[in-house]
Amino acid sequence: MRKKWIFLFAILALVVFGCKKGETTATDTVTSTAETATSTSATETSATTSTTGTMTAASLSDADKTFVTKAAEGGIAEVNAGQMAATKAASNDVKDFGNRMVNDHGKANDELKALASNKGLTLPTETDAEHKKAADALSKKSGKDFDKTFMSDMVKDHTAVVAAFEKESKSAQDPDLKSWVTKTLPTLQDHLKMAKQIQSKVK
């Protein structure tokens, strides 16, 4: 009888040990599954971040990129012409206008450069061929002749620039660009008004 009870206890011990081992295996499996899920989640998060970064860098549409490039070239041209006027103009009004071109367009150029950089777009560091040609012709003028030519160029340029900015303020797809255009437009409209007034004085 004693041997029978010992035999039963031995079997019971084996059953209990087997159950505990099964629980340990199940626990290990659950832990492993959880770790795998966490790793997968981290990978997916990393991929999402990478994708988001790419979208941010390429967020400007082709139309917006074209506008930004043209605006940058025009801004550089206005600063260059303004610097020339500040030193070569005969009229104090023209000199003052030239200095304002340097200050206002210089500030706008810096803002646009920062905006473009955030969008992954590299802006030109020189103006376009048309503005270079006009600047070359202006550099050969002096005195009152310089003043007339400069102010005529300023009226022409700002008429075109204001029209372009008014259009972009309505059609820009990128919200950051639209905000910058809307903020800058009143200054350009003021430039055009001043240019026309000074042009009438130096004719």
C-alpha positions as CSV (number, residue, x, y, z in Angstrom):
1,M,0.0,0.0,0.0
2,R,2.9,2.3,0.9
3,K,4.5,1.7,-2.5
4,K,1.2,2.5,-4.2
5,W,1.0,6.0,-2.5
6,I,4.6,6.7,-3.4
7,F,3.9,5.9,-7.0
8,L,0.8,8.2,-7.0
9,F,2.8,11.1,-5.5
10,A,5.5,10.6,-8.1
11,I,3.0,10.8,-10.9
12,L,1.3,13.9,-9.4
13,A,4.7,15.6,-9.1
14,L,5.4,14.9,-12.8
15,V,2.0,16.3,-13.8
16,V,2.6,19.5,-11.7
17,F,6.1,20.0,-13.1
18,G,4.8,19.5,-16.6
19,C,2.1,22.2,-16.1
20,K,4.6,24.7,-14.7
21,K,6.9,24.1,-17.6
22,G,4.0,24.7,-20.0
23,E,3.1,27.9,-18.3
24,T,6.8,29.1,-18.5
25,T,6.8,28.3,-22.2
26,A,3.6,30.1,-22.8
27,T,4.9,33.1,-20.8
28,D,8.1,33.1,-22.9
29,T,6.0,32.9,-26.1
30,V,3.8,35.9,-25.0
31,T,6.9,37.9,-24.0
32,S,8.6,37.2,-27.3
33,T,5.5,38.1,-29.3
34,A,5.2,41.4,-27.3
35,E,8.8,42.2,-28.0
36,T,8.3,41.5,-31.7
37,A,5.3,43.7,-31.8
38,T,7.1,46.5,-30.1
39,S,10.0,46.2,-32.6
40,T,7.6,46.2,-35.5
41,S,5.9,49.3,-34.2
42,A,9.2,51.1,-33.8
43,T,10.1,50.2,-37.3
44,E,6.8,51.4,-38.7
45,T,7.1,54.7,-36.7
46,S,10.6,55.2,-38.1
47,A,9.4,54.6,-41.6
48,T,6.5,57.0,-41.1
49,T,8.8,59.7,-39.8
50,S,11.1,59.2,-42.8
51,T,8.2,59.4,-45.2
52,T,6.8,62.5,-43.5
53,G,10.3,64.2,-43.7
54,T,10.4,63.4,-47.5
55,M,6.9,64.9,-48.0
56,T,7.9,68.1,-46.1
57,A,11.0,68.5,-48.3
58,A,9.1,68.1,-51.5
59,S,5.9,69.9,-50.4
60,L,6.2,72.7,-53.0
61,S,4.3,72.1,-56.3
62,D,6.0,72.8,-59.6
63,A,4.1,76.1,-59.9
64,D,5.1,77.2,-56.4
65,K,8.8,76.3,-57.1
66,T,8.7,78.3,-60.2
67,F,7.3,81.3,-58.4
68,V,9.8,81.1,-55.5
69,T,12.7,80.9,-58.0
70,K,11.5,83.9,-60.0
71,A,10.8,85.8,-56.8
72,A,14.4,85.1,-55.5
73,E,15.9,86.3,-58.8
74,G,13.8,89.4,-58.8
75,G,14.7,90.1,-55.2
76,I,18.4,89.9,-55.8
77,A,18.0,92.2,-58.8
78,E,16.2,94.8,-56.7
79,V,18.9,94.8,-54.0
80,N,21.6,95.1,-56.6
81,A,19.9,98.0,-58.4
82,G,19.1,99.7,-55.0
83,Q,22.8,99.5,-54.1
84,M,23.7,101.2,-57.4
85,A,21.1,103.9,-56.9
86,A,22.3,104.6,-53.4
87,T,25.7,105.6,-54.7
88,K,25.1,106.9,-58.3
89,A,21.7,108.7,-58.1
90,A,21.7,112.5,-58.4
91,S,18.3,112.9,-56.6
92,N,18.0,112.3,-52.9
93,D,14.6,110.8,-53.4
94,V,16.1,108.2,-55.8
95,K,19.0,107.5,-53.3
96,D,16.5,107.0,-50.5
97,F,14.4,104.7,-52.7
98,G,17.5,102.7,-53.6
99,N,18.3,102.3,-49.9
100,R,14.8,101.1,-49.2
101,M,15.1,98.5,-52.0
102,V,18.2,97.2,-50.3
103,N,16.6,97.0,-46.9
104,D,13.1,95.7,-47.8
105,H,14.1,93.3,-50.5
106,G,17.1,92.1,-48.5
107,K,14.9,91.2,-45.6
108,A,12.3,89.5,-47.9
109,N,15.1,87.6,-49.7
110,D,16.4,86.2,-46.3
111,E,12.8,85.1,-45.4
112,L,12.3,83.5,-48.7
113,K,15.6,81.7,-48.5
114,A,14.7,80.2,-45.1
115,L,11.3,79.2,-46.3
116,A,12.8,77.5,-49.4
117,S,15.4,75.7,-47.3
118,N,12.7,74.2,-45.1
119,K,11.0,72.9,-48.2
120,G,14.2,71.3,-49.5
121,L,14.6,73.9,-52.4
122,T,17.9,75.6,-53.1
123,L,17.4,79.1,-54.5
124,P,19.6,80.8,-57.1
125,T,22.3,83.1,-55.8
126,E,22.3,85.4,-58.9
127,T,19.6,87.2,-60.8
128,D,18.3,86.1,-64.2
129,A,19.7,87.1,-67.6
130,E,17.1,89.8,-68.2
131,H,17.8,91.6,-65.0
132,K,21.5,91.3,-65.5
133,K,21.1,93.0,-68.9
134,A,19.1,95.9,-67.4
135,A,21.6,96.3,-64.6
136,D,24.5,96.5,-67.1
137,A,22.7,99.2,-69.1
138,L,21.9,101.1,-65.8
139,S,25.5,101.0,-64.7
140,K,26.5,103.0,-67.8
141,K,24.2,105.9,-66.9
142,S,25.0,108.8,-64.6
143,G,23.3,111.9,-63.0
144,K,19.7,112.7,-64.0
145,D,19.9,110.1,-66.9
146,F,20.6,107.4,-64.3
147,D,17.7,108.6,-62.1
148,K,15.2,108.5,-65.0
149,T,16.3,105.0,-66.1
150,F,16.4,103.6,-62.6
151,M,13.0,104.8,-61.7
152,S,11.6,103.7,-65.0
153,D,13.0,100.2,-64.3
154,M,11.6,100.2,-60.8
155,V,8.1,101.1,-62.0
156,K,8.3,98.4,-64.7
157,D,9.7,95.7,-62.3
158,H,7.3,96.4,-59.4
159,T,4.2,96.5,-61.7
160,A,5.2,92.9,-62.8
161,V,6.1,91.8,-59.3
162,V,2.9,93.1,-57.7
163,A,0.8,91.3,-60.3
164,A,2.8,88.1,-59.8
165,F,2.4,88.3,-56.0
166,E,-1.3,89.1,-56.2
167,K,-1.8,86.0,-58.4
168,E,0.3,83.7,-56.1
169,S,-1.5,85.0,-53.0
170,K,-4.6,83.3,-54.4
171,S,-3.1,80.3,-56.2
172,A,-0.2,79.2,-53.9
173,Q,-0.7,75.6,-52.8
174,D,1.8,75.6,-49.9
175,P,0.3,77.4,-46.8
176,D,3.7,78.7,-45.6
177,L,4.5,80.2,-49.0
178,K,1.0,81.7,-49.2
179,S,1.4,83.3,-45.8
180,W,4.8,84.9,-46.9
181,V,3.4,86.2,-50.1
182,T,0.4,87.7,-48.4
183,K,2.7,89.4,-45.8
184,T,5.1,90.7,-48.4
185,L,2.6,92.0,-51.0
186,P,1.7,95.3,-49.2
187,T,5.3,96.3,-49.1
188,L,5.7,95.7,-52.8
189,Q,2.5,97.7,-53.5
190,D,4.0,100.5,-51.5
191,H,7.2,100.3,-53.5
192,L,5.2,100.6,-56.7
193,K,3.3,103.6,-55.4
194,M,6.5,105.4,-54.4
195,A,8.3,104.5,-57.6
196,K,5.6,106.1,-59.7
197,Q,5.7,109.3,-57.5
198,I,9.4,109.6,-57.8
199,Q,9.4,108.8,-61.5
200,S,7.1,111.8,-62.1
201,K,9.6,114.0,-60.3
202,V,12.7,113.0,-62.2
203,K,11.2,113.0,-65.7
